[in-house]
C-alpha cells in the first residue's frame, strides 16, 4: 500500500488516499518474495551484493525479513534520499526509486511461489 502518488494513476491507491486525508493511523507495507521459480539463484546472489539494490540490506536471502523504513531513515538520514532497485512493482518503467519514502515497512519472503494449502 504505497503512501504517495509514485507510479500510480492519478493517486488512485488506497495508501495515497489515506495519506492525503492525513489518516495517521495507516501503515504502508510492501511485500515481495525473493526466491521465486522465475528468478535464478545467480541473479539473487548478484543483487544481494549490489549496494544499489534493496536485497543488500538483508543478512540472508534464505530467511524472511522485515525492514522498518521509518527506523532506517531515523538511524541514517541519507537513506531518505538514496534510490535503490527493488522487488516491488510500482511503476513498470522504473524499478529504481526511494522505497523507504514510499513505504513504512518492506517485507521480504524468502521462499515464494509455493502452492497454497487450503485448510479444510
VOBA-521839 format. One record per atom (N, C-alpha, C): residue number from 0; x, y, z. Coordinates in Angstrom, 2 decimals, always signed. Example, Ala and Ser with C-alpha at 12.3 -4.5 7.8 and 13.67 -1.06 7.14 Angstrom:
<nodes>
0/+13.19/-5.69/+7.80
0/+12.30/-4.50/+7.80
0/+13.20/-3.30/+7.80
1/+12.85/-2.25/+7.08
1/+13.67/-1.06/+7.14
1/+12.90/+0.03/+7.87
</nodes>
This chain:
<nodes>
0/+0.84/-1.16/+0.00
0/+0.00/+0.00/+0.00
0/+0.90/+1.24/+0.00
1/+1.25/+1.70/-1.18
1/+2.17/+2.83/-1.31
1/+1.52/+4.09/-0.73
2/+2.35/+4.91/-0.08
2/+1.79/+6.07/+0.62
2/+1.88/+7.37/-0.17
3/+2.41/+7.33/-1.37
3/+2.46/+8.55/-2.17
3/+1.93/+8.28/-3.57
4/+2.08/+9.23/-4.44
4/+1.50/+9.16/-5.78
4/+2.44/+8.53/-6.79
5/+3.56/+8.00/-6.36
5/+4.58/+7.46/-7.27
5/+4.04/+6.27/-8.06
6/+4.14/+6.34/-9.38
6/+3.81/+5.22/-10.23
6/+2.34/+4.87/-10.31
7/+1.48/+5.73/-9.80
7/+0.05/+5.41/-9.79
7/-0.69/+6.22/-10.84
8/-1.89/+5.83/-11.07
8/-2.76/+6.57/-11.99
8/-3.56/+7.59/-11.20
9/-3.13/+8.81/-11.23
9/-3.83/+9.91/-10.58
9/-4.11/+9.66/-9.10
10/-3.17/+9.04/-8.41
10/-3.31/+8.86/-6.96
10/-4.44/+7.95/-6.56
11/-4.68/+6.90/-7.31
11/-5.82/+6.04/-7.04
11/-5.51/+4.88/-6.09
12/-4.36/+4.88/-5.45
12/-4.10/+3.81/-4.49
12/-4.70/+4.16/-3.13
13/-5.07/+3.15/-2.41
13/-5.67/+3.34/-1.09
13/-4.69/+4.05/-0.15
14/-3.42/+3.65/-0.18
14/-2.43/+4.27/+0.69
14/-2.26/+5.76/+0.43
15/-2.24/+6.14/-0.85
15/-2.12/+7.56/-1.19
15/-3.33/+8.33/-0.70
16/-4.51/+7.75/-0.86
16/-5.72/+8.42/-0.41
16/-5.73/+8.57/+1.11
17/-5.26/+7.55/+1.83
17/-5.14/+7.66/+3.30
17/-4.19/+8.80/+3.66
18/-3.04/+8.86/+2.99
18/-2.05/+9.90/+3.29
18/-2.61/+11.28/+2.97
19/-3.33/+11.41/+1.88
19/-3.92/+12.69/+1.52
19/-4.93/+13.16/+2.56
20/-5.65/+12.24/+3.17
20/-6.65/+12.59/+4.18
20/-6.03/+12.71/+5.58
21/-4.69/+12.59/+5.63
21/-3.95/+12.71/+6.89
21/-4.41/+11.69/+7.93
22/-4.68/+10.49/+7.47
22/-5.05/+9.40/+8.38
22/-3.76/+8.82/+8.96
23/-3.33/+9.33/+10.08
23/-2.05/+8.97/+10.66
23/-2.01/+7.55/+11.21
24/-3.13/+6.88/+11.23
24/-3.13/+5.52/+11.74
24/-2.93/+4.48/+10.64
25/-2.63/+4.92/+9.41
25/-2.36/+3.95/+8.34
25/-0.88/+3.60/+8.33
26/-0.61/+2.39/+7.91
26/+0.75/+1.87/+7.87
26/+0.94/+1.28/+6.49
27/+1.95/+1.68/+5.77
27/+2.12/+1.35/+4.36
27/+3.17/+0.25/+4.20
28/+2.72/-0.90/+3.68
28/+3.54/-2.11/+3.64
28/+3.72/-2.59/+2.21
29/+4.96/-2.97/+1.89
29/+5.27/-3.62/+0.61
29/+5.73/-5.03/+0.92
30/+5.27/-5.99/+0.12
30/+5.62/-7.39/+0.33
30/+6.14/-7.96/-0.98
31/+7.24/-8.70/-0.90
31/+7.79/-9.35/-2.09
31/+8.44/-10.67/-1.71
32/+8.33/-11.62/-2.62
32/+9.04/-12.89/-2.46
32/+10.39/-12.78/-3.14
33/+11.40/-13.37/-2.53
33/+12.75/-13.30/-3.07
33/+13.03/-14.48/-4.00
34/+12.99/-15.67/-3.46
34/+13.31/-16.87/-4.23
34/+12.06/-17.38/-4.95
35/+11.92/-16.93/-6.16
35/+10.77/-17.31/-6.98
35/+11.25/-18.24/-8.10
36/+10.37/-19.09/-8.62
36/+10.79/-20.01/-9.69
36/+11.38/-19.29/-10.90
37/+10.95/-18.08/-11.19
37/+11.45/-17.35/-12.36
37/+12.74/-16.58/-12.09
38/+13.22/-16.56/-10.84
38/+14.47/-15.87/-10.51
38/+15.58/-16.89/-10.29
39/+16.63/-16.75/-11.04
39/+17.78/-17.66/-10.90
39/+18.57/-17.29/-9.65
40/+19.13/-18.30/-9.00
40/+19.89/-18.05/-7.77
40/+21.08/-17.13/-8.03
41/+21.68/-17.19/-9.21
41/+22.80/-16.28/-9.54
41/+22.33/-14.83/-9.53
42/+21.12/-14.58/-10.03
42/+20.57/-13.23/-10.05
42/+20.38/-12.72/-8.63
43/+19.81/-13.55/-7.78
43/+19.57/-13.17/-6.39
43/+20.89/-12.89/-5.68
44/+21.87/-13.76/-5.89
44/+23.18/-13.58/-5.25
44/+23.85/-12.30/-5.73
45/+23.79/-12.04/-7.03
45/+24.40/-10.83/-7.59
45/+23.80/-9.57/-6.97
46/+22.47/-9.51/-6.93
46/+21.82/-8.30/-6.43
46/+21.85/-8.18/-4.91
47/+22.04/-9.27/-4.21
47/+22.18/-9.16/-2.75
47/+23.52/-8.53/-2.38
48/+24.46/-8.52/-3.31
48/+25.77/-7.88/-3.08
48/+25.84/-6.47/-3.65
49/+24.82/-6.07/-4.37
49/+24.78/-4.76/-5.04
49/+24.23/-3.72/-4.07
50/+25.02/-2.73/-3.72
50/+24.60/-1.71/-2.76
50/+23.49/-0.81/-3.29
51/+23.16/-0.92/-4.57
51/+22.06/-0.14/-5.13
51/+20.78/-0.97/-5.25
52/+20.77/-2.11/-4.59
52/+19.59/-2.98/-4.60
52/+19.15/-3.22/-3.15
53/+17.85/-3.26/-2.93
53/+17.33/-3.48/-1.58
53/+17.79/-4.80/-0.98
54/+18.05/-5.80/-1.81
54/+18.46/-7.10/-1.28
54/+19.74/-7.02/-0.46
55/+20.57/-6.02/-0.71
55/+21.82/-5.93/+0.06
55/+21.57/-5.59/+1.53
56/+20.38/-5.11/+1.86
56/+20.04/-4.83/+3.25
56/+19.73/-6.11/+4.04
57/+19.48/-7.20/+3.34
57/+19.10/-8.45/+4.02
57/+20.34/-9.23/+4.42
58/+20.37/-9.74/+5.65
58/+21.51/-10.57/+6.08
58/+21.60/-11.87/+5.28
59/+20.46/-12.34/+4.78
59/+20.41/-13.58/+4.02
59/+19.15/-13.55/+3.15
60/+19.20/-14.22/+2.01
60/+18.01/-14.34/+1.18
60/+17.30/-15.67/+1.45
61/+17.76/-16.39/+2.45
61/+17.19/-17.69/+2.79
61/+16.21/-17.63/+3.97
62/+15.99/-16.44/+4.50
62/+15.04/-16.26/+5.60
62/+14.14/-15.08/+5.30
63/+13.03/-15.00/+5.99
63/+12.10/-13.88/+5.85
63/+12.61/-12.68/+6.65
64/+12.44/-11.48/+6.10
64/+12.89/-10.28/+6.79
64/+11.89/-9.15/+6.63
65/+11.88/-8.29/+7.62
65/+11.08/-7.09/+7.61
65/+12.04/-5.92/+7.82
66/+11.97/-4.93/+6.94
66/+12.77/-3.72/+7.09
66/+11.83/-2.59/+7.48
67/+12.05/-2.01/+8.63
67/+11.26/-0.89/+9.10
67/+11.86/+0.38/+8.49
68/+11.22/+0.91/+7.45
68/+11.75/+2.05/+6.72
68/+11.88/+3.29/+7.62
69/+10.93/+3.46/+8.52
69/+11.00/+4.62/+9.43
69/+12.24/+4.55/+10.30
70/+12.54/+3.36/+10.80
70/+13.72/+3.19/+11.64
70/+15.00/+3.40/+10.83
71/+15.03/+2.86/+9.61
71/+16.21/+3.02/+8.76
71/+16.49/+4.49/+8.52
72/+15.45/+5.25/+8.19
72/+15.63/+6.69/+7.93
72/+16.02/+7.44/+9.20
73/+15.41/+7.09/+10.33
73/+15.76/+7.75/+11.59
73/+17.21/+7.51/+11.98
74/+17.71/+6.31/+11.70
74/+19.08/+5.97/+12.08
74/+20.12/+6.49/+11.09
75/+19.71/+6.70/+9.84
75/+20.66/+7.17/+8.84
75/+19.90/+8.00/+7.80
76/+19.94/+9.30/+7.93
76/+19.15/+10.22/+7.10
76/+19.45/+10.09/+5.61
77/+20.64/+9.63/+5.23
77/+20.98/+9.52/+3.80
77/+20.05/+8.57/+3.06
78/+19.50/+7.58/+3.77
78/+18.61/+6.62/+3.12
78/+17.30/+7.26/+2.68
79/+16.98/+8.41/+3.20
79/+15.77/+9.10/+2.78
79/+15.94/+9.65/+1.37
80/+17.17/+9.85/+0.92
80/+17.45/+10.39/-0.40
80/+17.87/+9.33/-1.43
81/+18.45/+8.23/-0.97
81/+19.00/+7.23/-1.88
81/+17.93/+6.45/-2.62
82/+18.22/+6.14/-3.89
82/+17.34/+5.30/-4.68
82/+17.96/+3.91/-4.81
83/+17.09/+2.92/-4.80
83/+17.53/+1.53/-4.89
83/+16.65/+0.79/-5.88
84/+17.24/-0.24/-6.49
84/+16.42/-1.18/-7.24
84/+15.69/-2.02/-6.22
85/+14.47/-2.37/-6.53
85/+13.69/-3.14/-5.58
85/+12.96/-4.29/-6.24
86/+12.22/-4.99/-5.44
86/+11.47/-6.14/-5.92
86/+9.98/-5.87/-5.85
87/+9.61/-4.63/-5.72
87/+8.22/-4.24/-5.60
87/+7.82/-3.50/-6.88
88/+6.75/-3.91/-7.51
88/+6.32/-3.28/-8.75
88/+5.41/-2.11/-8.42
89/+5.87/-0.93/-8.76
89/+5.06/+0.27/-8.57
89/+4.91/+0.99/-9.91
90/+5.99/+1.12/-10.62
90/+5.99/+1.75/-11.92
90/+6.72/+0.81/-12.87
91/+6.04/+0.26/-13.85
91/+6.62/-0.74/-14.73
91/+7.87/-0.25/-15.45
92/+7.99/+1.04/-15.65
92/+9.11/+1.59/-16.39
92/+10.35/+1.81/-15.52
93/+10.16/+1.85/-14.22
93/+11.28/+2.21/-13.34
93/+11.21/+1.39/-12.06
94/+12.25/+0.62/-11.80
94/+12.27/-0.14/-10.55
94/+13.25/+0.45/-9.55
95/+13.97/+1.49/-9.95
95/+14.90/+2.15/-9.03
95/+14.23/+3.41/-8.52
96/+14.02/+3.46/-7.21
96/+13.36/+4.61/-6.59
96/+13.74/+4.61/-5.11
97/+13.20/+5.54/-4.36
97/+13.45/+5.57/-2.93
97/+12.32/+4.84/-2.21
98/+12.50/+3.56/-2.04
98/+11.48/+2.70/-1.43
98/+11.19/+3.08/+0.01
99/+12.17/+3.63/+0.72
99/+11.98/+3.99/+2.12
99/+11.01/+5.17/+2.28
100/+10.86/+5.98/+1.23
100/+9.88/+7.06/+1.27
100/+8.48/+6.60/+0.88
101/+8.41/+5.53/+0.10
101/+7.11/+5.06/-0.41
101/+6.37/+4.16/+0.58
102/+7.11/+3.50/+1.45
102/+6.52/+2.52/+2.38
102/+7.07/+2.72/+3.78
103/+6.31/+2.28/+4.77
103/+6.78/+2.27/+6.15
103/+7.54/+0.99/+6.46
104/+7.14/-0.09/+5.82
104/+7.75/-1.40/+6.06
104/+7.92/-2.12/+4.73
105/+9.06/-2.79/+4.57
105/+9.32/-3.64/+3.41
105/+9.47/-5.07/+3.93
106/+8.64/-5.97/+3.42
106/+8.66/-7.36/+3.86
106/+9.20/-8.22/+2.72
107/+10.20/-9.03/+3.05
107/+10.79/-9.95/+2.08
107/+10.52/-11.37/+2.53
108/+9.83/-12.12/+1.70
108/+9.54/-13.52/+1.98
108/+10.53/-14.35/+1.18
109/+11.29/-15.17/+1.87
109/+12.36/-15.90/+1.21
109/+11.85/-16.86/+0.15
110/+11.01/-17.77/+0.52
110/+10.56/-18.83/-0.38
110/+9.17/-18.52/-0.92
111/+9.08/-17.82/-2.01
111/+7.80/-17.53/-2.63
111/+7.50/-18.57/-3.69
112/+6.34/-18.46/-4.25
112/+5.99/-19.33/-5.36
112/+5.55/-20.73/-4.94
113/+5.33/-20.94/-3.66
113/+4.88/-22.24/-3.22
113/+3.38/-22.34/-3.41
114/+2.91/-23.55/-3.67
114/+1.47/-23.75/-3.81
114/+0.79/-23.50/-2.48
115/-0.39/-22.89/-2.56
115/-1.14/-22.63/-1.34
115/-1.80/-23.92/-0.83
116/-1.99/-23.96/+0.43
116/-2.69/-25.07/+1.05
116/-3.91/-24.50/+1.75
117/-5.07/-25.01/+1.41
117/-6.32/-24.51/+1.97
117/-6.71/-25.39/+3.15
118/-6.89/-24.77/+4.29
118/-7.33/-25.50/+5.47
118/-8.80/-25.88/+5.31
119/-9.10/-27.11/+5.60
119/-10.49/-27.57/+5.47
119/-11.11/-27.80/+6.81
</nodes>
